[in-house]
């Protein structure tokens, strides 16, 4: 899909007496969920506790197919710091949009971490919040029999994950409601974010008890003919038809983002700084995936699938040679067809050597939605050995807001980098999967 160039409306300036960004603190909301549908919960204006006007060091990081994170710092002596209750409060981040002339809610998440730093001169508290998709990493398949799907649309499987995450039973069948309720529900959308029909992609899946819903969701997304996903907070999700107060866990099929012809990224123009990286760890032309063979015999043959590109053994095509990678953390997968889809999905991502660029935008050059996550935009660089004019995909957007409320916007385009957080999450996933064998 290609975005069509539209005439720009006259921008609406930020109202006097305030900055571009605002943070608001909210009570978390809970509701019973007796049916396979989300319940209406109180909207943001009914749950607000206080506006965090004294918050400093604010930073919002969004990345492709990853939970978004917000960090900020408050003076420990400020009454607002005492009002914030870890795990019990949400925080919303709002950004003024000149095009619509209104605040756009960019993030909602649970206050999940805090760190007090005290000296004789100061007391500061740094808070971290993650969006509600991160909560799926703390929700388990509690049924001892696990979950099984036969020839089921992947959209239905994704929606079922969300249903059971919000309606968590114990081993003896006690449903922990309303405490398990998550104010988020799946919305099936196309590349532009418009609602769509079901994907028509059927899957067979067996998931053992104790599996982690967040990991299962991500694994389902990253297979051949899978999908992309993100979360948009309730105030920005009203057009998707969800009951009031619920964030939208958007499932993009076949992928997120459109080709943009109405903008480009130009070094020396709207781009002021560039970091370009090419890393062999990002590339593999052979993928092998190991699953669960269902046997307690350590000598039993592995259940495994592999796939490769022709350039892995065609030295006449190029001089790349063989670069192998293995996914040994798929022990929740017991069907060979699932492993084959997983291997094909990994190869589709890793089998092309793509540089990753981190682009610092010039001040006031970013506009909301230009670009969106997943969009393909043309990148032009002429500097030294680089003479680049190529389409790139947006896979990360970070907003750093300084104490004067100026924002530095950084785009990651190309292939997403591997952060320490993602690395340790992957290690934890592998260990958990082994424990469930």
N, C-alpha and C positions, 0 to 999 in steps of 0.2 A: 504494500500500500504506500502511496506517495501523498504527502501533505500538500494541499493546494495553497498557493500564496494568497493571503487575505489582506485587505487594506487595514492599516493600523489605526486604531481609535486614538483620540487625544489622551495622553496619559493623565491620570489623576494623582496629584502630588500627595505625599505623606502628610496627614493632618498635623498641624502645628502642635507643639508641646509633647510630642511622642516620637519614638523611633520606628524604624521599619519592622523590627521584630518585637514580639511580646511573648512572655511565658505565663501561663496560668496553671494554678494548682487545683486539682479536683478530687473529690471522693470517688473511690472505685464503685462501680455499679454491679449488681448481681440480680439475677432473675431466674425463676424456674424455667425449665425447657422440656416440657413433657412430650412434645412432638418433634419431628425432624425439621423444625423451623426455628429461626431465632425469635426471641421475645423482644418486645419493645422495652427499652430501659430509659431512665431519665436522660434528657439531652444535656449538653455541656453547660448550658446556662442555668440548669437546675442543680448542678453538682459543684459549681465553682466555690473554692474556699478562699483564695486570695490571688491577686495578680503579683507575680514575682518581679516587681519593678527593680529590685536591687541585684538581680542575678547578673553575674559577670562571667567572662570566659566561656560564653555559650558556643557550642559546636554541635551541629547536626550532620550525621553521616548516613548516607543512603547508598546502598550497593545492590547490584543485580542479584536477584534470587537470594537475598540475605536480609535478616532482620535489621531495621534501622536503629540507630543509637543516638541519644541526646545526652550531652554532659554540660553542666553549668556549676558555678561556684557562688556561694552566698556567704556573707559575713556571719560567723557563728554567733555574734551578739545581736544580730537582726531578728526581730520577732518572727519574720518570715521563716527563718531557719528552724525555729522551734515548732512552727506549724506543720512542717513537712514530716510525714510519718512514712518510713520505709515500708514497702510492700503493701501499704494501705492507701496510698494516694497515686493518682495519675498526674502527669504533667502534659500540657498541650503547648506546642510551639506554633505561633501564628506569624505570618509574613505578609506585609502590606503588598498588594498587587496593584500596580498603577493602571493596568488594563481594565480590571473590573471595578476599581475604586473601593476595594474592601479587603479585609484580612482574610487570608487563606490559611486554613489549618494544615500545616505541613507534617505534623507528627502528634501522635498520642501514645504514651507508654507508661508502664508501671515503674515507679521509683524503686529500683532493685538493688542499688549499691550506694553507700555513702562513705566518705573518708574525712574525718576531722583532723586538721593540722593546727596545733596550738604551740605558740611560743610566747615569750614575755611581751612581744609587740603586737601579736595578732592571733586571731582564731578564725580560720576559714573552713568551710565545709564544701566538698565537691560531691555532687550527686550525679548518678548515672541512671538513665531510664532506657528501657528497650521496648520496642513496639510489641503488640500482642502476639505476633507470630512467634516471638521468642518464648512465649509461655507454652507453646506446643512442645518445646524441648523439656518441659517439666510435667508432661502428661503422658501416661503410659497406657498401653493396651492392657487393661486390668483383667479382662476375661481370661481364665486359665486355658480355654480352648482357642484363644486367639481370634483372628478375623480371617475369613476366606471369601474370595470373590472368583466367580467363574464367568468369563465372557461379559465382563461388566465395564461400562464406559468409564474411562479414567476420571471424568468429571464427577461421576457418582461416587467413586472411591474417595476422591478428595473431599467431597461434601460429607461423606460418612466419617472420615477422620475428624472433621471439624465438629460433627454432631457428638461423637463419643468423647471428644476432648472437653466438651461443655456439659457432658452428662456422665461423669466418671463414676463407675461402680467399684465397690471393693470386691475382694474375693468372695465374700459371702452374699454379695448382691446388693448391699446398701448403696444407694445412689447419693453421692455427696453434693446435694443441691440444697441451697443455691450457691454454696461456696465454690463449686467447680465451674460455674458459669463464666464464659469468656464473651465479652461484648464484641464479637466478631463473627462474620459469616461469609461463606464463599459466594463470589459473584463471577459468573462465567462471561468473559469478555474477549473481544478480538484484539488485534494488534494496536488499534487506536484507543482502546479502553471502552468501546461501545459494547453493549450487551450482545450476546450471541446464543445460538442454539448449542446443544451438546456436541462434543467433538466427534463422536462416532468412532473413536479409537477404543477398542475393547481390550481388556487386560484380564489375565488370570493371575491371582495373587493369593498367597498364604502367608499370614503374619502371625508369628508366635506371641503368646502372652509375654508381657514385659518389654515389648518393642516400644520405642519412643516415637510418638506421633510426628514430631518435627522432622526427625530423620526419615521416617517413612514417606512423608510428604515430599521432601527434597529428593529422595531416591526415585519416587514416582515421576517427578518433574524431569529428572535428568536421564531419561532413556530415549531411545529412538522414537520419534514422533511424540515426545513429551510436551511440556508446557513451561512457561515462565510464570512468576508470581510476584506480587508485592502486597503491601497493606496500605490503604489510605484511610485516614481517620474519619469518624462519623460525620463531622460537619462538612467534609468534602465529598461524601459518598451518597448524598441524598438522591442523585440522579439514577442510582442503580437499583432502587426499589426495595431496599432493606428496611426493616422496621427501625423506628427512631432510636438513635443512640448507639447503633452498632457500626463498628468499623467494617470495611470491606476487604476481605482476603481475595484479591482479584486473581483469577486463573486465566492467563493469556494463552490462547491457542490460535495459530501454531506457535506464536512467539510474541514478545512484547516489543512495541516500538514500530515506527513507520519511517520510510525514507523521506528526509527533509530536503525540499528544494527551495525553501523560503529563508534559509540561513546557511552560513558556513563558518568554520573556525579557521582563523587566519593568524599566523604568528606575525606580530608587528601591527595587527589590527585589534581584534577583540581578545586576542590571546597575548599575554605579556611574558609568561614563563612556561617552559616545557621541560619535563623529564621524560626521556625515552628509554625503555628497557627491553632487552631481549634476553630471555633466560631459558636455558635448556630444560629446566624443571617444568616449564609450562608446555613443553612439546613432547608428544609421543606418537609414533606412527604404528605402534602395536599396543593393544590393550588386552589384558587378561583379567577376568573377574572370577573370584572363587565364592561359591555359595555353601549352602548347608546340605550335605548328602544324606542327612537323616539317620546316620549310623553312629553307634557308640564305639565301633571298632576303629581304633586309630590307624589301622592298616588299610581300611577301605579306601577305594579310589575317590579322589576329590570330585565334587560336582563343580565343573568349571566351564567357562566359555571364553573364546578369544576371537579377535578380529584385527585386521591390519590394513594399511594402505599399500598400494603397489610400490611406492617409493622406498618402502622398508627393505626391499631386496632388488630394486632396479637401479643399479649404480650407473646405468647408461642414461637414465632419466635425469638424475642429479647425483650429487655426491653426499647426500645426507646419511646414508647407511641406516642401520637399525637402532631405534630409540624405543625402549620398552618401558611400560608402566603396568602396575598391577593394582587392583582394588581387592584387598583381602578382608574388607570390612563389610561384606555383603552377606553375612551369615544368616540374616533374616530371610534370604531368598532361597527357596527350595525347588523352584521350577526352572528347568534349563532354558525355556523360552524367555523367562524374565532376565536371566543372566545374559543371554544373547542381546536382548534389547538394551540392557545396561552397558554392555561392552560397546555396542554401536553408538549409544549416546555419548559415552566418554570419548570415543574416537572422533566423533563429529566436532567436539570442542577442542581436543588436544592435537588433532592430526594436521592442523595448519599452523605454520610458524608465523605468529602474528605479534608484532611489537605492541607493547603497552605504553600509552602516553598519559602522563599527568599534566593537565593544562590549567595554569592559573589564569583566570579571566581578568581583564582590566576592570577597574572600579566602575560600577553602574552599567556594565555591559550585559549582565544576565537579566533575563525576563522570565517570569514564571511560565513554565511549559516550553521554553525555548532554550535548550531542548528538554524533552522528557527522557526518563530512563528507557533504555532500549532503542531509542531513535538512532537512525543512521544519518550521519552528517559528514559533509566533505571537509577534510582537513588539509590545509596548505601550509607547508613549512619550507622556507629557503634559508638555510644557514649551514655554512661549511659543507660537510659531506652529505647533508640531508637536502634533498630536493624532492619533497613529498607533495603529492596531490592525489589523495585517495579517500574513499569513504571509510569511516570508522563508526563503531557502535558505542554509544554511551553506556557504560557499565557501572558508573559511580558518580555521585554528586555530593560534595561536602560544602557546608556553609559554616564559616568561622566568623562570629560576630564579636567585634571588639567592644571595649567599654564606651566608645563614642557612637556605638550602634552602626558603624560602617561594617559591611560584610565583604569577606573574601570568599569568592566561589571558586571551587576547584572541580574540574571534570576529570574523570578517569575514562579513557576511551581505548578501544582495542580489547585486550584480554584482561580480566580482573586480576589484580595481584593477590598473592597469598599472604594474609596477615597472620600474626601470632595467634590472634583469637580463633581464626578459622583453622589454623594448624592444630591447636590444642583441642578444638571441638572435634576435628577429624580423628585425632588419637583417641579421645573419649568414646566416640562412636564405634571405632574398631574394637576397643576393649569391651564395651557393652554388648556388641554383637557376638563376640567370642563367648561371653558369659551366658548367652542365650542358646548356645548350640546344644 
